[in-house]
Every structure is written in structure tokens, then in C-alpha cells.
Amino acid sequence: MSLPLAAATVRIVQTNAAGDSVMLIDPVTNKVVGEIGGIEVNHGAQAAPDGSRLYITDEAESTLDVADLKTLKVIKRIPLTNHPNNVAVSKDGKRVYAAIVAGAGAVDVIDATTLTRVKSIRTEGGIHNVYVTPDGKFVVAGSIPGRKIIVIDQQTETVLWSVPTDDGVRPITFEKNPDGSTKRMFAQLSNFNGFITIDFATHQVVDRIKLPEVSAAEKVTEGLQGSPSHGIGVTPDGKTLCVLSKMNTRMYFYSMPDLKLLGETKVGHHPDWLTFHPDSTRVYVANAGSNSVSVIDIAARKELMQIPVGQVPKRNSTAVLP
């Protein structure tokens, strides 16, 4: 169920990797207006499409924690097959996919009606981030140790194809065709300050785009965790690609579809992830090194402010509540 934005409440959902709570930010006031507590080492958080629940991967317990978005209480902890990283939700809200980073690697499948794990799709390589394509037809998983992107059929929940990469796969985002199907994937890799472009139809890496060179005076080398560029996303209107660099605390803006560099803005220290307001006016950046969220005006390419949050904020997402 999708609601017109005027009738809905938007919340920016911010996890805190070194804290024990997930925070909700109101993008009207840019203040923290809610908190879901008691989740140590929360990694990913994604809302159900109807805005009723939040699904959070809990690294401390190796569970998928389900929180009610009205009461902000955890209503269920679902045991996973191993240590999780990120999480994704199917477009119809019936399935939740947890990235399993430990062991042989897998995508655990949770039935959102019964709140039970019903399947585990083996990936032969730990999964860091998992996504559902914009058309809802595919589940896409990126592996750091496996150095590959795995594409799973959402209906059959079986692996269809994979793309080998030069290094470990970090965040991924998608470009749509006019009919809503997936045209390209943009993926960040370990030890590369930039991103690669993958043609979804041919499964081929077609481009490798390096972010602008960083001057020695500005260069950050500590605490990069093997991912100098971490955090990438296409605006909901499909017009701009936003890419983060930890190396000089920047966000870079590229026009779509030609990937021409439009400009940049400074953000907080160690930017790690980003999420958009549904109207494409603003992007929210999790600054793991500043314990803040940067609010960026996309048209002006300018940081408006930083919102204080918890300890080491990493993954964030956008929830639309009824």
C-alpha cells in the first residue's frame, strides 16, 4: 500500500552500530522523535511497506528483531542461521531477507506473516548487504569475501546469476528502465574510492568510475575499514546518483543517466550510508565518525545541518508511516 506523501508521515531510520538503539528522525523538524531500545549492535533497519513494523538485524543476538512502529517496542526476535549484517523487505511486505555474513554465507528468508525463518539461500560467501530491486522481482546480495554480486529470483528464492568483482562488494544501488525494470547496478568495492557500473541485462561490469583525487592535506586514512567509498544511492526521481567518500568526508553528485560529475559537498566524519526523503529534495548521511546525520539539500548540493544521534551511526533508511 503506498500512500500519497501528504497523507503519510516520513521518518528517517538511523541505526547506531556501537549503541543499543535505533532512532527515528522527523525530516520536518530534523530532530530525533523516537527510539527503539534494547538492540545491541543493530546493523540494518528496514520498514514494512505499510509502515507498521521495522525489521532490524541484531548482531549481538544473531536475530532479526521486529519492532512495532506505533509503540516502538520489539515484539519478536527471530533466530537467524548465523551472524547477520544488512536487511531488505520484499515490495509486497510478505518476505524479509537477512544478509548472513558469517560461515558459508546466506540470505535468510523470513515470512512476515508468521514471523518465522522459512528458508536460507546459500551464497558461498558471507553477505554484507542485501537489497530488493525497485521492481520487486529480484533479491540482490553483495559478498565481501566471495567478491561477487548474487542475483536471486524473488518468486522462487533461488540464485539466478552472479557477477564476479575485483574486490569485496560494499553498498549497491539501482537505476530503473522507463518500465520500472532494473537497468544498471552501481556498486562500491573494498579498497576502491569510487564505484563500478553493471548492466543488469548482460550481467557485465561496463564501467569503473573513480571519485576525484583527494589532496594529501585532506586525505583520511585511519578507520576506513577497507572501504574508502561507502554509501551510494539514486534519488527517488532517478535524476541524481549520490556517492560518499570517507577519504575526504564528501558526498559527490552525478547526473543520471550520463554519470557526469555535478559537484560535491562536505559531510561529517566517516560517512557510511545514505537515505533519501521520498520527494528527492534531501539526502540524509550517517556519519559514523561524528555520531551525527548530515542533512543535504540535493539541488543546492549543500549540507544544511548535522543531527546528533547515537554511537557510530551506520545504516539508515526511510520509512513512510500511515
DRENPATOR-101475 format. One record per residue (C-alpha): y, z, x; chain. Coordinates in nm, 4 decimals. Example, Ala and Ser with C-alpha at 12.3 -4.5 7.8 and 13.67 -1.06 7.14 Angstrom:
BEGIN
       py       pz       px chain
  -0.4500   0.7800   1.2300     A
  -0.1060   0.7140   1.3670     A
END
This chain:
BEGIN
       py       pz       px chain
   0.0000   0.0000   0.0000     A
   0.3310  -0.0993   0.1536     A
   0.6497   0.0449   0.0141     A
   0.9980  -0.1017   0.0306     A
   1.1774   0.0854   0.3097     A
   1.4454   0.2092   0.0725     A
   1.1816   0.3985  -0.1248     A
   0.9995   0.5292   0.1800     A
   1.0575   0.7910   0.4468     A
   1.0228   0.6789   0.8075     A
   0.9063   0.9217   1.0744     A
   0.8686   0.8683   1.4472     A
   0.5483   1.0474   1.5508     A
   0.5593   1.1897   1.9042     A
   0.2597   1.3365   2.0869     A
   0.3088   1.5858   2.3717     A
   0.0341   1.5406   2.6317     A
   0.0941   1.8755   2.8046     A
   0.1753   2.0620   2.4835     A
  -0.0237   2.1634   2.1790     A
   0.1735   1.9941   1.9023     A
   0.2653   1.6554   1.7569     A
   0.6277   1.6237   1.6467     A
   0.7866   1.4218   1.3671     A
   1.1350   1.2802   1.4228     A
   1.3641   1.1726   1.1393     A
   1.5278   0.8447   1.2558     A
   1.8246   0.9049   1.0222     A
   1.9311   1.2270   1.1978     A
   1.7320   1.1689   1.5220     A
   1.6113   1.5287   1.5070     A
   1.2624   1.6828   1.5098     A
   1.1947   1.7743   1.1447     A
   0.8251   1.8658   1.1554     A
   0.5450   1.9757   1.3844     A
   0.1651   1.9726   1.3660     A
   0.0471   2.2550   1.5917     A
  -0.2764   2.3744   1.7492     A
  -0.3857   2.0483   1.9113     A
  -0.4200   2.0909   2.2889     A
  -0.3854   1.7713   2.4940     A
  -0.3144   1.5466   2.1968     A
  -0.3292   1.1845   2.3103     A
  -0.2779   0.9250   2.0350     A
  -0.1493   0.9682   1.6793     A
  -0.1502   0.7075   1.4027     A
  -0.0691   0.7452   1.0340     A
  -0.2808   0.6174   0.7482     A
  -0.1175   0.3071   0.5916     A
  -0.0337   0.5068   0.2766     A
   0.1383   0.7785   0.4810     A
  -0.0910   1.0555   0.3547     A
  -0.2550   1.1544   0.6825     A
  -0.2126   1.1473   1.0556     A
  -0.5101   1.0831   1.2841     A
  -0.4773   1.2461   1.6275     A
  -0.7114   1.2225   1.9255     A
  -0.7718   1.5703   2.0655     A
  -0.8671   1.5560   2.4342     A
  -0.9325   1.9301   2.4674     A
  -1.1976   1.9326   2.1923     A
  -1.3125   1.5660   2.2097     A
  -1.2417   1.5348   1.8397     A
  -1.0401   1.3222   1.6007     A
  -0.8091   1.5658   1.4236     A
  -0.6962   1.4739   1.0727     A
  -0.3640   1.6216   0.9585     A
  -0.2167   1.6177   0.6080     A
   0.1330   1.4703   0.6358     A
   0.2635   1.6764   0.3424     A
   0.1518   2.0196   0.4668     A
   0.1446   1.9248   0.8417     A
  -0.1864   2.1124   0.8713     A
  -0.5071   1.9908   1.0394     A
  -0.7630   1.9512   0.7592     A
  -1.0600   1.8287   0.9627     A
  -1.1798   1.7938   1.3217     A
  -1.4348   1.5146   1.3602     A
  -1.6575   1.5353   1.6724     A
  -1.6482   1.2199   1.8870     A
  -1.9159   1.0906   2.1246     A
  -1.7094   1.1782   2.4320     A
  -1.3590   1.2383   2.5685     A
  -1.1040   1.0233   2.3758     A
  -0.7777   0.8510   2.4609     A
  -0.5852   0.6492   2.2005     A
  -0.6493   0.5780   1.8306     A
  -0.5949   0.2965   1.5771     A
  -0.6303   0.2629   1.1988     A
  -0.7509  -0.0399   1.0011     A
  -0.4933  -0.2172   0.7820     A
  -0.6730  -0.1081   0.4632     A
  -0.6875   0.2524   0.5865     A
  -1.0656   0.2755   0.5481     A
  -1.1552   0.2943   0.9173     A
  -1.0186   0.4823   1.2170     A
  -1.1006   0.3725   1.5725     A
  -1.1015   0.6224   1.8594     A
  -1.0932   0.4976   2.2193     A
  -1.3632   0.6760   2.4198     A
  -1.2603   0.6835   2.7843     A
  -1.5461   0.8906   2.9300     A
  -1.9070   0.7964   3.0005     A
  -2.0068   0.4329   2.9441     A
  -1.7037   0.3864   2.7192     A
  -1.6962   0.3081   2.3495     A
  -1.4913   0.2701   2.0357     A
  -1.5979   0.5384   1.7876     A
  -1.5662   0.4336   1.4238     A
  -1.4680   0.6947   1.1641     A
  -1.4985   0.6441   0.7884     A
  -1.1635   0.7589   0.6465     A
  -1.3136   0.8379   0.3027     A
  -1.5906   1.0712   0.4212     A
  -1.4117   1.1734   0.7454     A
  -1.7290   1.1278   0.9458     A
  -1.8125   0.9205   1.2512     A
  -2.0313   0.6334   1.1326     A
  -2.0670   0.4177   1.4409     A
  -1.9984   0.3950   1.8135     A
  -1.9401   0.0486   1.9614     A
  -2.0391   0.0441   2.3287     A
  -1.7941  -0.1287   2.5578     A
  -1.9449  -0.0882   2.9092     A
  -1.6228   0.0567   3.0467     A
  -1.4102   0.3512   2.9337     A
  -1.1473   0.2587   2.6713     A
  -0.7893   0.3726   2.7246     A
  -0.6063   0.2117   2.4314     A
  -0.7362   0.0638   2.1058     A
  -0.5458  -0.1472   1.8520     A
  -0.5904  -0.3380   1.5279     A
  -0.4370  -0.6874   1.5351     A
  -0.1401  -0.7425   1.2974     A
  -0.3599  -0.9414   1.0544     A
  -0.6184  -0.6606   1.0500     A
  -0.9073  -0.8909   1.1473     A
  -0.9796  -0.7642   1.4974     A
  -1.0009  -0.4377   1.6883     A
  -0.8787  -0.4794   2.0475     A
  -0.9759  -0.2346   2.3216     A
  -0.8485  -0.2184   2.6805     A
  -1.0581  -0.0750   2.9629     A
  -0.9163   0.0596   3.2893     A
  -1.2468   0.0948   3.4819     A
  -1.4011  -0.2124   3.3140     A
  -1.0935  -0.4277   3.3916     A
  -1.1177  -0.6155   3.0640     A
  -0.9857  -0.6535   2.7105     A
  -1.2565  -0.6405   2.4448     A
  -1.2141  -0.8017   2.1015     A
  -1.4226  -0.6625   1.8157     A
  -1.4720  -0.8175   1.4704     A
  -1.3255  -0.5659   1.2236     A
  -1.5708  -0.6589   0.9454     A
  -1.8981  -0.6493   1.1409     A
  -1.7796  -0.3970   1.4030     A
  -1.9449  -0.5938   1.6814     A
  -1.7975  -0.7234   2.0087     A
  -1.6959  -1.0908   1.9801     A
  -1.5481  -1.1693   2.3225     A
  -1.3738  -1.0173   2.6200     A
  -1.1141  -1.1208   2.8771     A
  -1.1611  -1.0071   3.2402     A
  -0.8390  -0.8887   3.4069     A
  -0.7285  -0.8423   3.7692     A
  -0.6944  -0.4674   3.7259     A
  -0.7290  -0.1882   3.4699     A
  -0.5860  -0.2605   3.1235     A
  -0.2993  -0.0412   3.0043     A
  -0.0869  -0.0964   2.6864     A
  -0.1235  -0.4175   2.4812     A
   0.0923  -0.5754   2.2105     A
   0.0603  -0.8835   1.9903     A
   0.2532  -1.1935   1.8842     A
   0.1795  -1.3461   1.5441     A
   0.1498  -1.7070   1.4328     A
   0.3509  -1.8073   1.1208     A
   0.0380  -1.7429   0.9076     A
   0.0091  -1.3868   1.0436     A
  -0.2881  -1.4531   1.2718     A
  -0.2723  -1.3474   1.6362     A
  -0.1117  -1.5988   1.8742     A
  -0.0800  -1.4096   2.2038     A
  -0.1553  -1.0713   2.3534     A
   0.0768  -0.9172   2.6115     A
  -0.0974  -0.6623   2.8340     A
   0.0143  -0.4312   3.1127     A
  -0.2207  -0.3728   3.4045     A
  -0.2711  -0.0979   3.6601     A
  -0.0619  -0.1332   3.9783     A
   0.1498  -0.4196   3.8372     A
   0.5159  -0.3834   3.7387     A
   0.5054  -0.6446   3.4652     A
   0.2640  -0.7914   3.2093     A
   0.0172  -1.0730   3.1518     A
   0.0054  -1.3129   2.8570     A
  -0.3261  -1.4038   2.6917     A
  -0.3760  -1.6936   2.4495     A
  -0.5767  -1.5439   2.1621     A
  -0.7371  -1.8757   2.0595     A
  -0.8612  -1.9756   2.4061     A
  -0.9122  -1.6179   2.5408     A
  -0.7353  -1.7243   2.8611     A
  -0.4731  -1.5468   3.0714     A
  -0.1881  -1.8020   3.0675     A
   0.0986  -1.6176   3.2357     A
   0.1769  -1.3266   3.4661     A
   0.5349  -1.2026   3.4396     A
   0.6756  -0.9621   3.6957     A
   0.9651  -0.7386   3.5977     A
   1.2846  -0.7738   3.8037     A
   1.2704  -0.6381   4.1588     A
   1.3705  -0.2737   4.1952     A
   1.6130  -0.1762   4.4704     A
   1.4938   0.0793   4.7261     A
   1.7664   0.3215   4.6149     A
   1.6371   0.3211   4.2564     A
   1.2652   0.2954   4.3173     A
   1.0493   0.5749   4.1736     A
   0.7123   0.6023   4.3482     A
   0.5936   0.9534   4.2547     A
   0.3789   1.0188   3.9484     A
   0.3288   0.6572   3.8422     A
  -0.0414   0.7292   3.7685     A
  -0.1320   0.3786   3.8779     A
   0.0803   0.2231   3.6023     A
   0.4324   0.1316   3.7123     A
   0.4882  -0.0557   3.3868     A
   0.3516   0.1384   3.0870     A
   0.4724   0.0753   2.7324     A
   0.5180  -0.2643   2.5639     A
   0.5861  -0.3853   2.2121     A
   0.7050  -0.6754   1.9973     A
   0.9738  -0.5832   1.7430     A
   0.8535  -0.5915   1.3790     A
   1.0707  -0.9010   1.3184     A
   0.8899  -1.0781   1.6049     A
   1.2119  -1.1684   1.7891     A
   1.2054  -0.9412   2.0966     A
   0.9485  -0.8131   2.3453     A
   1.0363  -0.4708   2.4912     A
   0.8760  -0.3681   2.8221     A
   0.9062  -0.0342   3.0040     A
   0.9140   0.0267   3.3784     A
   0.8579   0.3714   3.5288     A
   0.9659   0.2355   3.8676     A
   1.3348   0.2412   3.7751     A
   1.3383   0.4146   3.4333     A
   1.4250   0.0944   3.2479     A
   1.3434  -0.0976   2.9348     A
   1.3572  -0.4766   2.9667     A
   1.4138  -0.7077   2.6699     A
   1.2616  -1.0574   2.6489     A
   1.3329  -1.3147   2.3792     A
   1.0386  -1.4419   2.1761     A
   0.8598  -1.6758   2.1964     A
   1.0049  -1.8146   2.5234     A
   0.9954  -1.4797   2.7118     A
   1.3426  -1.5246   2.8566     A
   1.4848  -1.2028   3.0059     A
   1.7756  -1.0920   2.7842     A
   1.8759  -0.7695   2.9560     A
   1.7826  -0.4090   3.0236     A
   1.8782  -0.0503   2.9500     A
   1.8222   0.2767   3.1324     A
   1.5943   0.5309   2.9597     A
   1.4570   0.8731   3.0552     A
   1.2277   0.9549   3.3469     A
   0.8718   0.8144   3.3455     A
   0.8940   0.6160   3.0195     A
   0.5398   0.5923   2.8895     A
   0.5270   0.4422   2.5391     A
   0.7465   0.2957   2.2674     A
   0.7576   0.2504   1.8916     A
   0.9969   0.0703   1.6583     A
   1.1919   0.1528   1.3470     A
   1.0422  -0.0816   1.0816     A
   1.3780  -0.2610   1.0409     A
   1.3767  -0.3681   1.4109     A
   1.7169  -0.2093   1.4813     A
   1.5941   0.0640   1.7130     A
   1.3149   0.1423   1.9548     A
   1.2034   0.4961   2.0440     A
   1.0834   0.5563   2.4010     A
   0.8684   0.8538   2.5047     A
   0.9992   0.9834   2.8404     A
   0.7084   1.1786   2.9930     A
   0.9199   1.2967   3.2865     A
   1.2247   1.4030   3.0841     A
   1.0485   1.5713   2.7863     A
   1.2623   1.3547   2.5615     A
   1.2624   1.0475   2.3395     A
   1.5244   0.7789   2.4064     A
   1.6788   0.6098   2.1028     A
   1.7629   0.2481   2.1914     A
   1.9828   0.0099   1.9946     A
   1.7903  -0.3194   2.0275     A
   2.0801  -0.5578   1.9506     A
   2.3164  -0.3798   2.1923     A
   2.0330  -0.3112   2.4435     A
   2.1726   0.0358   2.4918     A
   2.0428   0.3944   2.4941     A
   2.2196   0.5853   2.2165     A
   2.0825   0.9323   2.2913     A
   1.7808   1.1369   2.4012     A
   1.5988   1.3688   2.1608     A
   1.4413   1.6803   2.3224     A
   1.0687   1.7073   2.2386     A
   0.7629   1.8895   2.3837     A
   0.5971   1.8848   2.7247     A
   0.5105   1.5419   2.8707     A
   0.5574   1.3200   2.5632     A
   0.3453   1.0060   2.5916     A
   0.2054   0.8057   2.2975     A
   0.4252   0.7626   1.9922     A
   0.4027   0.5686   1.6683     A
   0.5906   0.5001   1.3458     A
   0.4804   0.6427   1.0116     A
   0.6076   0.5289   0.6717     A
   0.5651   0.8075   0.4163     A
   0.5931   0.7620   0.0386     A
END
